[in-house]
């Protein structure tokens, strides 16, 4: 599960394994091993990955099903609009909207 999430988030960011490894200061083969499920990142790298991808470590570990969105720097009105959009999409996807 961690392997799939790392690969998905990396691809979502448009990063290659080499680019991700450079940002983390590790080898590309380490990133490949994580994505293949051969090994798992240490706590240090789980925190770094969570920070880089703007998700929680719980999300990476599969402890929770939701991602965390950083809303810092947004105005109160912007934050309200983001929440309204999320609620609209939830209603739409549940067939209510």
C-alpha positions as CSV (number, residue, x, y, z in Angstrom):
1,X,0.0,0.0,0.0
2,X,2.8,2.5,0.8
3,X,4.5,1.5,-2.4
4,X,1.4,2.3,-4.5
5,X,0.9,5.6,-2.8
6,X,4.5,6.8,-3.3
7,X,4.4,5.9,-6.9
8,X,1.0,7.5,-7.5
9,X,2.0,10.7,-5.7
10,X,5.3,10.9,-7.5
11,X,3.6,10.4,-10.9
12,X,0.9,12.9,-9.9
13,X,3.7,15.5,-9.3
14,X,5.3,14.7,-12.6
15,X,8.5,13.5,-11.0
16,X,10.8,10.7,-12.2
17,X,12.3,8.3,-9.6
18,X,15.6,10.0,-10.2
19,X,14.1,13.5,-9.5
20,X,12.4,12.3,-6.3
21,X,15.6,10.6,-5.1
22,X,17.6,13.8,-5.7
23,X,15.1,15.8,-3.7
24,X,15.3,13.4,-0.8
25,X,19.1,12.9,-1.1
26,X,19.0,9.2,-1.7
27,X,19.6,6.8,-4.6
28,X,17.1,6.2,-7.4
29,X,17.3,2.5,-6.5
30,X,16.0,3.3,-3.0
31,X,12.9,5.0,-4.5
32,X,12.5,2.0,-6.9
33,X,12.7,-0.4,-4.0
34,X,10.0,1.5,-2.1
35,X,7.7,1.5,-5.2
36,X,8.3,-2.2,-5.8
37,X,7.5,-3.0,-2.2
38,X,10.9,-4.4,-1.6
39,X,11.6,-2.0,1.2
40,X,9.8,0.7,3.0
41,X,10.9,4.3,3.8
42,X,12.3,5.0,7.2
43,X,10.4,7.4,9.5
44,X,12.7,10.2,8.4
45,X,11.8,9.6,4.7
46,X,8.1,9.1,5.4
47,X,8.0,12.5,7.0
48,X,10.0,14.0,4.1
49,X,7.6,12.4,1.5
50,X,4.6,13.6,3.4
51,X,5.9,17.1,3.4
52,X,6.9,17.0,-0.3
53,X,3.6,15.6,-1.4
54,X,1.5,17.6,1.1
55,X,-0.2,14.6,2.6
56,X,-0.1,13.1,6.1
57,X,2.1,10.3,7.1
58,X,-1.1,8.4,8.1
59,X,-2.2,8.7,4.5
60,X,1.1,7.3,3.2
61,X,0.8,4.4,5.6
62,X,-2.8,3.8,4.7
63,X,-4.0,4.6,8.3
64,X,-6.6,7.0,7.0
65,X,-8.3,7.3,3.6
66,X,-8.2,11.0,3.2
67,X,-5.4,13.3,2.1
68,X,-4.5,16.5,3.8
69,X,-4.7,19.8,2.0
70,X,-2.5,22.7,3.1
71,X,-4.7,25.8,3.0
72,X,-2.1,28.2,4.5
73,X,-1.8,31.4,2.7
74,X,-5.5,31.4,1.6
75,X,-7.9,34.0,2.8
76,X,-10.9,33.0,4.9
77,X,-13.1,33.4,1.8
78,X,-10.8,31.2,-0.3
79,X,-10.9,28.5,2.4
80,X,-14.7,28.7,2.5
81,X,-14.8,28.2,-1.2
82,X,-12.5,25.2,-1.1
83,X,-14.8,23.6,1.5
84,X,-17.9,24.4,-0.5
85,X,-16.3,22.8,-3.6
86,X,-15.4,19.7,-1.6
87,X,-19.0,19.4,-0.3
88,X,-20.4,19.9,-3.8
89,X,-18.2,17.2,-5.2
90,X,-19.1,14.8,-2.4
91,X,-22.8,15.4,-3.1
92,X,-22.3,15.0,-6.8
93,X,-20.4,11.7,-6.4
94,X,-23.0,10.3,-4.0
95,X,-25.8,11.1,-6.4
96,X,-27.3,13.9,-4.4
97,X,-26.2,16.8,-6.6
